[in-house]
Amino acid sequence: MKYVIIGGDAAGMSAAMQITRKDPYADIVTLEKGGIYSYGQCGLPYVIGGLIESTDKLIARSAETFRERYAIDARVHHEVTKVDPVKKTVSGVQTLTGESFSIDYDKLLIATGASPYMPSWKGINKHNSYCLKTIPDAKRLQEVIEQGIRHVTIVGGGYIGLEMAENLKRRNIKVRMIQRSDYVANMFDKDMAMHIHEEAKKHDIELILNENVTEVKGKDRATAIVTDKNEYPTDLVLVSVGVRPNTGFLIDTGIELKQNGAILVNEYLETSLEDIYAAGDCATHYHIVKKQQDYIPLGTTANKQGRLAGMNMIGKKRTFKGITGTSILQFMDVSAAITGLSEKAAKELEIPYQCVQIQSKDHAGYYPGASPLHIKLIYQKEDFLLLGAQIIGEKGVDKRIDVLSTALFHEMSIEDLEDLDLSYAPPFNGVWDPLQQAARRVSN
Ligand SMILES: Cc1cc2nc3c(=O)[nH]c(=O)nc-3n(C[C@H](O)[C@H](O)[C@H](O)COP(=O)(O)OP(=O)(O)OC[C@H]3O[C@@H](n4cnc5c(N)ncnc54)[C@H](O)[C@@H]3O)c2cc1C
């Protein structure tokens, strides 16, 4: 059996490793258009901030390792430009030599990820505006920062924008964030995101809200950024306004895509075409709470979907159960996490809901070092089924959001949360965990 995998990162190589582990004699070819395999993109902001010494630390396994230790034919600089589902071939170009190639497959996995969206503002070019997705992107940014950049404007207040703001501050660079809506971190509800605004203010990060960027000034290096309301001087523009699935090369295959270009997959990670699978940032992700296909591109999901796609490709049927939409972010002194539906999302889906919000402490108030924890739970009005949660605080955010994600996975109600047996000793918690305090507020 010949397995071909397009994309040599999280989803693609998780699949390749499953196939080779379960079938050591499998013929596996992986095609990667870049020069680097399997690396942790999530660590890139911290390399730029100087917390991690080099991008080399982020590489889990090199192409040579895949070839020599796992007998995977891991090719670099191989960009796939066409898939023929009738002849069962993929073809493309070796980007260094310009030579074309064509390879046949029995089973194909598309794991091509997503690319940062670069808007077509007036004056924008590759010298005055940057994005962060790959190791070469990070190196370019590092290089220009080392030339003495003093001020950066980040366009987009999502996860990557906020993580970059923190890491640029770590290097004593002044940071401005421009967001076209009225608050940053808008995966959260506005009332919760206000804690992030406070944090930005505390650390002298300038937030420009409700403004649309229209132009970048400066040819070889940015000198200013222009919005529909103002012009702001700056030394560097970092664009972080979302990603688009890398699926353009599939347009004439007849493969079914979601409106945003993500490949529609079923629970076995199969696409609408026979023997073609998809996983990771280029595919859809079934959302357990929404009960529909969604698109939340994250490393956790890419690894999981890739692993399961690999199993299914070799005939070991395993379903992808779905995501609850859980994510976490560190921003300066706080962590902010979300799982399930925000209030905004519940409204959009027209689900009758209610919310409870509390401020508690991450551990017993009398034990030194307790810090505030802001919790918001969203639940279904009629039966108190948990729909989602948001938590922001200095400590203890991660463990609580994971409890709540597990609760969503098992369709638990607010009352079920009260019944959980959660760990307690004064340095770790109160006798009633803050999320149980929130649940009790509802039943009271
Ligand atoms: C700065 C940053 C921080 C992040 N932080 C987090 C985090 O904290 N937590 C989290 O869960 N996620 C995080 N993510 C997201 C996470 O990195 C991605 O979800 C994950 O890398 C997706 O894996 P993937 O394999 O689907 O796609 P990718 O990692 O994008 O890999 C796809 C590969 O396919 C290759 N490719 C594309 N098109 C072709 C083609 N036509 N032919 C051949 N090869 C092709 C690409 O070169 C790429 O190497 C972060 C991402 C970034 C950029």
The ligand as a MOL file (V3000), in Angstrom:
LIG
                    3D

  0  0  0     0  0            999 V3000
M  V30 BEGIN CTAB
M  V30 COUNTS 53 58 0 0 0
M  V30 BEGIN ATOM
M  V30 1 C 2.8140 31.8020 16.1370 0
M  V30 2 C 1.8620 30.6570 16.3340 0
M  V30 3 C 1.5030 30.2860 17.6100 0
M  V30 4 C 0.6170 29.2320 17.8070 0
M  V30 5 N 0.2820 28.8820 19.0790 0
M  V30 6 C -0.5460 27.8410 19.2840 0
M  V30 7 C -0.8620 27.4190 20.5950 0
M  V30 8 O -0.3840 28.0090 21.5870 0
M  V30 9 N -1.6950 26.3610 20.7690 0
M  V30 10 C -2.2130 25.6810 19.6920 0
M  V30 11 O -2.9490 24.6930 19.8850 0
M  V30 12 N -1.9160 26.0520 18.4170 0
M  V30 13 C -1.1080 27.1070 18.1970 0
M  V30 14 N -0.7850 27.4740 16.9010 0
M  V30 15 C -1.4190 26.7640 15.7790 0
M  V30 16 C -0.6680 25.5000 15.3920 0
M  V30 17 O 0.6760 25.7740 15.1960 0
M  V30 18 C -1.3060 24.9340 14.1370 0
M  V30 19 O -2.6430 24.6470 14.4090 0
M  V30 20 C -0.6140 23.6770 13.6400 0
M  V30 21 O 0.7080 23.9210 13.2670 0
M  V30 22 C -1.3550 23.1030 12.4370 0
M  V30 23 O -0.6970 21.9810 11.9850 0
M  V30 24 P -0.9340 21.4530 10.5060 0
M  V30 25 O -0.0360 20.2940 10.3240 0
M  V30 26 O -2.3820 21.2910 10.2430 0
M  V30 27 O -0.4990 22.6660 9.5640 0
M  V30 28 P 0.9100 23.3910 9.4210 0
M  V30 29 O 1.6510 23.3670 10.6790 0
M  V30 30 O 0.6250 24.7040 8.7840 0
M  V30 31 O 1.6860 22.4580 8.3830 0
M  V30 32 C 1.2870 22.3490 7.0480 0
M  V30 33 C 2.5210 22.0820 6.1980 0
M  V30 34 O 2.1020 21.8660 4.8680 0
M  V30 35 C 3.0370 22.4870 3.9840 0
M  V30 36 N 2.3250 22.7530 2.7230 0
M  V30 37 C 1.3130 23.6280 2.5130 0
M  V30 38 N 0.8910 23.5680 1.2340 0
M  V30 39 C 1.6620 22.6230 0.6190 0
M  V30 40 C 1.6940 22.1030 -0.6990 0
M  V30 41 N 0.8670 22.5300 -1.6380 0
M  V30 42 N 2.6180 21.1440 -0.9850 0
M  V30 43 C 3.4670 20.6860 -0.0270 0
M  V30 44 N 3.4730 21.1470 1.2360 0
M  V30 45 C 2.5690 22.0950 1.5660 0
M  V30 46 C 3.4330 23.7550 4.7230 0
M  V30 47 O 4.6880 24.2240 4.2590 0
M  V30 48 C 3.4710 23.2710 6.1630 0
M  V30 49 O 4.7510 22.8540 6.5590 0
M  V30 50 C 0.1000 28.5310 16.6670 0
M  V30 51 C 0.4730 28.9030 15.3880 0
M  V30 52 C 1.3430 29.9540 15.2000 0
M  V30 53 C 1.7360 30.3480 13.7960 0
M  V30 END ATOM
M  V30 BEGIN BOND
M  V30 1 1 1 2
M  V30 2 1 2 3
M  V30 3 2 2 52
M  V30 4 2 3 4
M  V30 5 1 4 5
M  V30 6 1 4 50
M  V30 7 2 5 6
M  V30 8 1 6 7
M  V30 9 1 6 13
M  V30 10 2 7 8
M  V30 11 1 7 9
M  V30 12 1 9 10
M  V30 13 2 10 11
M  V30 14 1 10 12
M  V30 15 2 12 13
M  V30 16 1 13 14
M  V30 17 1 14 15
M  V30 18 1 14 50
M  V30 19 1 15 16
M  V30 20 1 16 17
M  V30 21 1 16 18
M  V30 22 1 18 19
M  V30 23 1 18 20
M  V30 24 1 20 21
M  V30 25 1 20 22
M  V30 26 1 22 23
M  V30 27 1 23 24
M  V30 28 2 24 25
M  V30 29 1 24 26
M  V30 30 1 24 27
M  V30 31 1 27 28
M  V30 32 2 28 29
M  V30 33 1 28 30
M  V30 34 1 28 31
M  V30 35 1 31 32
M  V30 36 1 32 33
M  V30 37 1 33 34
M  V30 38 1 33 48
M  V30 39 1 34 35
M  V30 40 1 35 36
M  V30 41 1 35 46
M  V30 42 1 36 37
M  V30 43 1 36 45
M  V30 44 2 37 38
M  V30 45 1 38 39
M  V30 46 1 39 40
M  V30 47 2 39 45
M  V30 48 1 40 41
M  V30 49 2 40 42
M  V30 50 1 42 43
M  V30 51 2 43 44
M  V30 52 1 44 45
M  V30 53 1 46 47
M  V30 54 1 46 48
M  V30 55 1 48 49
M  V30 56 2 50 51
M  V30 57 1 51 52
M  V30 58 1 52 53
M  V30 END BOND
M  V30 END CTAB
M  END
